Amino acid sequence: MWGHEQSADAAAVSEGRKPLCRFCDSPLERSFVDLGTSPLCESFVSLERLEHVEPFFPLHVRVCDSCGLVQLPSYVEPEEIFAEYAYFSSFSSSWVEHARAYVDRIVERLELGQGSFAVELASNDGYLLQHFLGTPIRILGIEPAGNVAEAAEARGVSTLVAFFGADLAARIVAEHDRADLVIGNNVLAQVPDLNDFVAGVTTLLALKGTATFEFPHLLRLVEGLQYDTIYHEHFSYFSLETTQTIMRSHGLEVYDVEELPTHGGSIRVYVGHAGAHDVSPAVGALSRRESPTLAPENSPFSRFAEDVEESKRALLELLIKLRRGGLQVVGYGAPGKGNTLLNYCGIRTDFLSYTVDRNPYKHGRYLPGTRIPIFDTDKIAETKPDYILVLPWNLIGEISKQLAYVAEWGGRLIVPIPRARVLAPGLTV
C-alpha cells in the first residue's frame, strides 16, 4: 500500500482492525487528535527526487483506556526512519549547553568517577557524551543512525551503531559491565517496542545505578497546544503516571523527577531498580498536578483536538493577511515539528518562500510534503523578508538573539504555537 512492508499497526489499520497499545496490548478505541496525513518529518527531499511521489502516513493519535498511554501507531519500521537521520543535536548551542550542565550535575549527584560506566541510548552525534571526555568515566554511545554516529566517533565518542533492546543490553553487559548511569534524552518517545526497550534498561542498569530519561511532557503538550511535536518518529507521548506504570512493569521505579523548559516543556525522570533509591516527594507532587489537566472528561485533554483546529485557523489567518498585503514571509529552521505544522496547516511556498537551517546536511533539499526549499541562514540577510516564521519555536529565545539583525529593515518574527503571535527580533523571550 505504501511501497514497502507494513508494520503490524499499519496492517491492522488498513484491514479495519483497531491497533493495539504498544505497552499493554489493549485495543485503542479513543482518539486524541487526528492531524491528517504527513510524510516522515525527517525525509527531506533532494532536487533529484523533487518530481517523485512521497509516501504519506496518518497522524492519528489515540489513547489507551487501559494504561493511559497516548500513542501513534507505528506505520513505518524504525530502520526506515532512523538508519540515516537528518537531525544533529550539536547544531543547537543551547541544547549542547543543556547537555554539559546535565553531565556536570549528574557526575556530582551520583558520585561518578574511576571505574564508573555511562551509556547513552540514542546518543546522536556525541553532543552529550563528549562532556565526559577527559574524565575517568567510561562511556559508550548507542546510536542507530550510521551517518550521525560517524560524527560522534569523530569527536572521540565510542559509538555502537544499533537499536537498543534486551538482546543488545545483555551483549553490552557481557562485553563491558553493567552501567552506573544510563542516559536516554528524547528517545523513549521514539521506541515502538517499549517493553523490549525498558527490559533492556533493567538488564543494563547496575543494581544501585540510575537511568535518566528526558522527554516532552504530555501535560505541557496539552497545556501549550504543542500538536507539532506529534510526528511519526514519536510513537508515544508520556505523562509521569504512565511512565511510572511502564517502569514498574519491568522492576524499575521512578524515584525523582524534574521539570525542564526544553522542547516546549519536558520532564527528566530518575529511574532505578525498585527499592534501590528513596523516592522524592517531587514524584507524587507532579503526579497530582497532572490529574486535572489530563483527566479523560471535561479537561484540556478532552478538548485538545478542538483547540488544535483553532490554533491552525489563527496561524492561517495571520499568514493570509500578510501575503495579501504583499509582504514576504519565510521560515527559520527545518525541524521535525515544523514539518508536522506545515503539512497539517497546508502551508507551502504560497505562504513561505523558503526556510533556512544551520545544518548543512539540509541545504539544497526541500521540506517533506510541502516542498519548501531549504537554504543556509545567510539567505535571510540577502532577501530581507518582512516576517520570519520560527518553526523550532521552543528555541525562540536563542533564535531571537540570532535574528536580532533583521530589525535593521523592520523584520518581525512569528511564533506559531499555541496561538500565532508576532514578536520583535532580539528580545529575550
C-alpha positions in Angstrom: 0.0 0.0 0.0 2.8 2.4 0.9 5.6 0.9 -1.3 7.2 -1.2 1.5 6.5 -3.7 4.1 3.8 -2.6 6.5 4.2 -2.7 10.3 1.7 -4.7 12.4 0.0 -1.4 13.4 -0.3 -0.3 9.8 -1.7 -3.7 8.7 -4.3 -3.6 11.4 -5.5 -0.1 10.4 -5.6 -0.9 6.7 -7.7 -4.0 7.4 -10.1 -2.0 9.5 -9.0 -3.5 12.8 -8.2 -1.4 15.9 -4.4 -1.1 16.5 -3.2 -2.4 19.9 -1.5 -0.5 22.7 2.3 -0.9 22.3 2.6 -1.4 26.1 -0.4 -3.4 27.3 -1.9 -4.8 24.0 -5.4 -3.3 24.7 -7.4 -2.2 21.6 -7.0 1.6 21.0 -10.6 2.8 20.9 -10.3 6.5 21.8 -9.0 9.3 19.5 -6.7 12.1 21.0 -6.1 14.1 17.8 -6.2 13.5 14.1 -3.7 15.6 12.1 -4.5 14.1 8.8 -1.6 12.6 6.8 2.0 13.6 6.5 5.3 12.3 5.2 8.1 11.3 7.6 9.2 14.5 9.2 13.0 14.0 8.6 12.6 12.7 5.0 14.0 15.7 3.3 13.6 15.7 -0.5 16.6 16.1 -2.8 16.4 18.1 -6.0 16.6 14.8 -8.0 13.5 13.5 -6.2 11.5 16.6 -6.4 9.2 15.3 -9.1 8.8 11.9 -7.3 5.9 10.8 -5.2 6.3 10.8 -1.4 4.6 8.3 0.9 2.2 10.0 3.4 1.1 8.3 6.6 -1.8 9.0 9.0 -1.0 11.2 12.0 -3.9 9.9 14.1 -3.0 9.8 17.8 -5.0 7.5 20.1 -5.3 6.9 23.9 -5.2 3.6 25.6 -8.1 3.4 28.0 -6.4 0.6 30.0 -2.9 2.1 30.7 -3.4 5.7 29.6 -0.5 5.7 27.1 -1.1 8.3 24.3 0.4 6.9 21.1 0.7 6.9 17.4 0.6 3.6 15.5 4.0 2.6 14.0 3.2 2.8 10.3 6.9 2.5 9.4 9.6 0.3 10.7 12.3 2.0 12.8 15.1 1.1 10.4 13.4 3.1 7.7 13.2 6.2 9.9 16.5 6.1 11.7 19.0 4.3 9.6 20.1 7.7 8.1 18.9 10.7 10.1 19.0 14.4 9.3 18.9 15.6 13.0 22.3 16.5 14.5 22.0 17.7 18.1 25.1 19.8 18.1 23.7 22.4 15.8 21.7 23.8 18.7 24.1 25.6 21.0 21.5 25.8 23.8 21.0 22.0 23.6 24.7 21.4 23.8 24.9 23.6 26.9 21.9 21.8 28.4 23.9 18.5 28.0 27.0 20.0 29.5 25.1 21.2 32.6 23.5 17.8 32.9 26.8 16.0 32.8 28.3 18.3 35.5 25.3 17.8 37.7 24.8 14.0 37.3 28.5 13.3 37.9 28.4 15.1 41.2 25.0 13.7 42.2 25.8 10.1 41.6 29.5 10.5 42.6 30.7 9.0 39.4 34.4 8.6 38.9 37.1 6.0 38.4 35.5 2.7 37.3 32.1 4.2 36.6 30.4 3.3 33.3 27.9 5.6 31.5 25.8 4.5 28.4 23.7 6.9 26.4 20.8 5.4 24.3 20.3 7.3 21.0 23.5 9.3 21.6 23.2 11.2 18.3 26.4 13.0 17.3 28.1 12.8 20.7 26.7 16.2 21.8 26.3 14.9 25.4 28.9 12.2 25.9 31.6 14.5 24.7 31.4 16.2 28.0 32.6 13.0 29.7 35.8 13.0 27.7 38.8 13.8 29.9 37.2 12.2 32.9 37.9 8.7 34.3 34.3 7.7 33.5 34.0 5.1 30.7 31.4 5.9 28.1 29.5 4.2 25.3 27.0 5.6 22.9 24.3 3.6 21.2 23.0 5.3 18.0 21.1 3.6 15.1 21.8 6.3 12.5 25.2 5.5 11.0 25.7 8.9 9.5 25.1 10.6 12.9 27.3 8.0 14.7 30.2 8.9 12.4 30.1 12.5 13.7 30.2 11.1 17.3 33.2 9.0 16.5 35.0 12.0 15.0 34.5 13.7 18.4 36.2 10.7 20.1 32.9 9.3 21.5 32.9 5.5 21.1 29.5 4.7 19.5 27.8 1.4 18.6 25.5 1.6 15.6 22.5 -0.4 16.7 18.9 -0.3 18.0 18.8 -0.8 21.8 16.7 -3.6 23.3 17.0 -6.5 25.7 19.4 -8.6 23.5 21.8 -5.7 23.0 21.7 -4.9 26.7 22.8 -8.4 27.5 25.7 -8.1 25.0 26.9 -4.8 26.5 26.9 -6.2 30.0 28.9 -9.3 28.8 31.4 -7.1 26.9 31.6 -4.1 29.2 29.7 -4.4 32.5 26.5 -3.1 33.9 26.1 0.7 33.7 26.1 3.0 36.7 24.3 5.6 34.5 22.0 5.0 31.6 21.0 8.2 29.7 18.0 8.5 27.3 17.3 12.0 26.1 14.3 12.2 23.8 14.5 8.5 22.9 11.7 7.0 24.9 9.1 8.6 22.6 10.9 7.1 19.6 10.7 3.5 20.7 8.0 1.3 19.0 8.7 -1.7 21.2 8.5 -0.1 24.7 8.6 -3.4 26.6 11.8 -4.7 24.9 13.5 -1.3 25.3 12.7 -0.9 29.1 13.5 -4.6 29.7 16.9 -3.8 28.2 17.3 -0.9 30.7 16.6 -3.3 33.5 19.3 -5.7 32.3 21.9 -3.0 31.6 21.4 -0.9 34.8 23.7 -1.7 37.8 21.8 -2.7 41.0 22.3 0.8 42.5 22.6 2.6 39.2 20.4 5.3 37.8 18.8 5.8 34.4 17.6 9.2 33.4 15.1 9.8 30.7 14.1 13.2 29.3 11.0 13.6 27.1 8.4 16.1 26.2 5.8 16.1 29.0 2.2 15.2 27.9 1.0 17.8 30.4 2.9 20.6 28.6 1.9 19.3 25.2 -1.8 19.6 26.2 -1.4 22.9 28.0 0.6 24.5 25.2 -1.3 23.0 22.3 2.0 21.6 21.1 0.5 19.5 18.3 3.6 20.0 16.1 5.6 17.7 18.5 3.4 14.9 17.1 5.1 13.1 14.2 5.8 9.5 13.0 9.2 9.4 14.7 7.4 10.0 18.0 5.5 6.9 18.8 4.4 7.7 22.3 3.6 10.7 24.5 4.1 10.3 28.2 2.6 11.5 31.4 4.5 10.9 34.6 1.8 8.5 35.7 2.1 6.3 32.6 5.8 6.4 32.8 5.7 5.0 36.3 3.3 2.2 35.2 5.7 1.2 32.4 8.8 1.2 34.6 7.1 -0.7 37.4 6.1 -3.5 35.0 9.8 -4.1 34.4 11.0 -4.0 38.0 12.0 -0.3 37.8 10.9 2.7 39.8 10.8 6.4 39.1 12.4 7.9 42.2 12.8 11.5 41.3 11.5 13.9 38.6 12.5 17.4 37.4 10.6 19.8 35.1 12.6 21.3 32.2 12.0 24.1 29.8 13.4 22.1 26.8 11.3 21.2 23.8 8.4 23.3 25.0 8.3 21.7 28.4 9.9 18.3 29.3 10.5 16.2 32.3 13.6 14.3 33.4 12.8 11.1 35.4 15.4 9.4 37.5 14.8 5.6 37.4 16.4 2.8 39.4 15.7 -0.8 40.3 12.6 -1.0 42.6 13.6 -0.1 46.2 17.1 0.9 45.4 16.6 4.6 46.0 14.5 6.8 48.2 11.5 8.3 46.3 11.5 12.1 46.2 8.3 13.9 47.2 8.5 15.6 43.8 7.2 12.5 42.1 3.9 12.5 44.0 3.5 16.2 43.7 3.8 16.3 39.9 1.6 13.2 39.5 -1.1 15.1 41.5 -0.7 18.2 39.3 -1.2 16.2 36.1 -4.6 14.9 37.1 -6.9 17.9 36.4 -5.4 18.6 33.0 -5.1 15.0 31.8 -8.5 13.8 33.1 -10.4 12.0 30.4 -13.5 14.1 30.6 -14.2 17.9 30.7 -10.5 18.9 30.7 -8.0 20.5 28.3 -7.0 16.9 27.4 -10.5 16.1 26.2 -10.7 19.5 24.3 -7.2 19.2 22.7 -8.4 18.3 19.2 -10.8 21.2 19.0 -8.2 23.6 20.4 -5.7 22.5 17.8 -8.1 23.3 15.0 -8.5 26.8 16.3 -4.7 27.2 16.6 -4.4 26.2 12.9 -7.0 28.8 11.9 -5.2 31.6 13.8 -1.9 30.9 12.0 -3.5 30.7 8.6 -5.5 33.9 9.2 -2.2 35.8 10.0 -0.3 34.4 7.0 -3.2 35.1 4.6 -3.3 38.7 5.8 0.4 39.2 5.4 0.7 37.7 2.0 -2.4 39.6 0.7 -0.6 42.7 1.9 2.3 41.9 -0.4 4.7 41.1 2.4 7.3 38.4 2.2 7.2 35.6 4.8 10.0 32.9 5.1 10.7 30.2 7.6 13.5 29.7 10.1 14.6 26.1 10.8 13.7 22.8 9.3 12.9 20.7 12.4 10.6 17.7 12.5 8.0 19.6 14.4 7.9 22.2 11.7 7.1 19.7 9.1 4.1 18.4 11.1 2.8 22.0 11.5 3.3 23.0 7.8 1.7 19.8 6.4 -1.3 19.9 8.8 -1.9 23.6 8.1 -1.4 23.3 4.3 1.4 25.9 4.3 3.6 25.7 1.2 5.5 28.1 -1.0 2.4 30.2 -1.5 2.9 31.2 2.2 6.6 30.6 2.9 9.1 31.5 0.1 11.8 29.3 1.7 13.2 28.3 5.0 16.7 28.3 6.4 18.6 26.0 8.7 22.0 25.9 10.3 22.5 22.2 9.4 24.4 22.0 6.1 23.0 18.5 5.6 19.6 20.1 4.8 20.8 22.8 2.4 19.7 22.4 -1.1 16.9 20.0 -0.1 13.2 20.5 0.3 10.8 20.1 3.2 8.9 16.8 3.0 5.3 17.2 1.8 5.4 21.0 1.4 8.5 21.1 -0.9 9.6 24.4 0.6 13.3 24.9 -0.3 15.9 25.0 2.5 18.9 27.4 2.4 21.7 28.5 4.6 20.8 31.1 7.2 22.7 33.7 5.1 19.6 33.7 2.8 17.7 35.9 5.2 20.2 38.7 5.1 20.2 38.5 1.3 16.5 38.7 0.8 15.4 40.8 3.9 12.0 39.2 4.4 9.3 41.1 6.3 8.3 38.2 8.6 10.1 35.0 9.7 8.0 32.1 10.9 10.1 30.4 13.6 9.5 26.6 13.2 11.6 25.5 16.2 9.6 27.8 18.4 10.8 26.0 21.5 14.2 27.7 20.9 12.7 31.1 20.4 15.0 32.7 23.0 18.1 31.5 21.3 16.8 32.2 17.7 15.5 35.7 18.6 19.0 36.7 19.5 20.5 35.1 16.4 18.0 37.1 14.3 18.4 40.4 16.1 19.9 41.9 12.9 16.6 41.6 11.0 15.3 44.6 13.0 17.6 46.7 10.7 15.0 46.5 8.0 11.9 46.2 10.2 11.7 42.4 10.1 9.5 40.6 12.6 9.2 37.0 14.0 6.2 34.8 14.1 5.8 32.2 16.8 3.0 29.7 15.7 2.3 27.8 18.9 0.0 27.8 20.9 -1.6 30.8 19.1 0.2 32.7 16.3 1.8 35.9 17.6 4.3 38.4 16.3 7.5 39.3 18.1 10.3 41.9 17.6 13.6 40.2 17.0 16.4 40.3 19.6 14.1 40.2 22.6 14.7 37.9 25.4 11.7 35.6 25.5 
